[in-house]
């Protein structure tokens, strides 16, 4: 069954909360690009030390660069939420 991208956008990616989170992630990336820590196509992700979902903010002291593979795999609780 093909993926319904339009419905996915309407139900999740297009919500105001998702748009705000995406804007914060983009801002964090731009901040570290200005400092020269990350570059386009370098395979690194910008990580929030204290996640946005746990009350973290997008300030330079809360950001670090990590390889994408390490940033996208993290321990989860049995209900699927982050530890």
Backbone torsions as a table, in degrees:
resi	resn	phi	psi	omega
1	UNK	NA	126.7	-178.6
2	UNK	-69.4	151.3	-178.6
3	UNK	-76.1	133.4	-179.3
4	UNK	-94.6	90.1	-175.7
5	UNK	-66.8	-35.7	-179.4
6	UNK	-63.2	-45.6	179.3
7	UNK	-66.7	-39.4	178.5
8	UNK	-60.8	-42.0	179.1
9	UNK	-65.4	-44.8	-178.4
10	UNK	-64.1	-38.1	-175.8
11	UNK	-85.3	-26.6	-176.1
12	UNK	-132.5	-62.9	-170.8
13	UNK	-67.4	-22.7	-178.7
14	UNK	-92.0	-1.2	-179.7
15	UNK	-72.0	155.3	-178.3
16	UNK	-61.1	-39.7	179.9
17	UNK	-62.9	-42.1	179.2
18	UNK	-66.7	-39.0	178.3
19	UNK	-64.1	-41.0	179.8
20	UNK	-67.1	-42.3	177.7
21	UNK	-63.0	-42.7	179.2
22	UNK	-63.1	-39.2	178.4
23	UNK	-63.8	-39.3	178.5
24	UNK	-67.2	-39.6	178.1
25	UNK	-65.7	-40.4	178.6
26	UNK	-66.0	-39.7	178.0
27	UNK	-62.7	-42.9	179.5
28	UNK	-61.7	-42.7	179.0
29	UNK	-61.3	-46.1	179.6
30	UNK	-61.7	-38.1	-179.9
31	UNK	-62.1	-45.6	-179.2
32	UNK	-75.1	-26.0	174.3
33	UNK	-66.3	-40.2	178.4
34	UNK	-62.3	-36.2	179.0
35	UNK	-78.6	-9.7	179.4
36	UNK	83.3	13.6	-178.4
37	UNK	-78.2	-38.5	178.7
38	UNK	-126.1	156.6	178.2
39	UNK	-137.0	156.3	179.0
40	UNK	-60.2	129.8	176.7
41	UNK	80.9	12.0	-178.2
42	UNK	-85.6	-4.1	178.3
43	UNK	78.3	13.9	179.7
44	UNK	-106.9	149.4	173.8
45	UNK	-110.7	153.8	173.4
46	UNK	-94.1	124.0	-175.7
47	UNK	-108.9	136.8	171.1
48	UNK	-87.5	121.4	179.7
49	UNK	-58.1	-47.4	171.2
50	UNK	-104.4	110.3	-173.5
51	UNK	-56.6	150.1	176.7
52	UNK	-57.1	-37.1	-178.4
53	UNK	-67.6	-17.4	179.5
54	UNK	-108.0	18.2	176.5
55	UNK	95.4	7.9	178.3
56	UNK	-71.5	162.2	-180.0
57	UNK	-123.4	167.8	179.2
58	UNK	-97.0	77.6	173.1
59	UNK	-122.1	154.7	-172.9
60	UNK	-58.0	-32.8	-179.7
61	UNK	-71.5	-15.3	-178.6
62	UNK	-102.3	7.8	-175.8
63	UNK	-116.0	146.0	172.5
64	UNK	-152.0	155.2	178.6
65	UNK	-94.3	136.9	178.6
66	UNK	-138.2	152.1	172.6
67	UNK	-59.9	143.9	-175.8
68	UNK	-56.3	-40.7	-177.9
69	UNK	-62.6	-36.0	179.8
70	UNK	-77.3	-35.8	-177.5
71	UNK	-72.8	-28.4	-175.3
72	UNK	-94.3	0.6	176.2
73	UNK	-124.1	115.4	-178.7
74	UNK	-143.5	159.7	-177.6
75	UNK	-68.7	143.1	-180.0
76	UNK	-126.6	155.4	172.7
77	UNK	-75.5	169.3	-178.5
78	UNK	-62.0	-24.1	178.5
79	UNK	-86.6	-0.4	177.4
80	UNK	98.1	-8.8	179.7
81	UNK	-78.4	158.7	-179.7
82	UNK	-68.9	146.9	175.0
83	UNK	-81.3	NA	NA
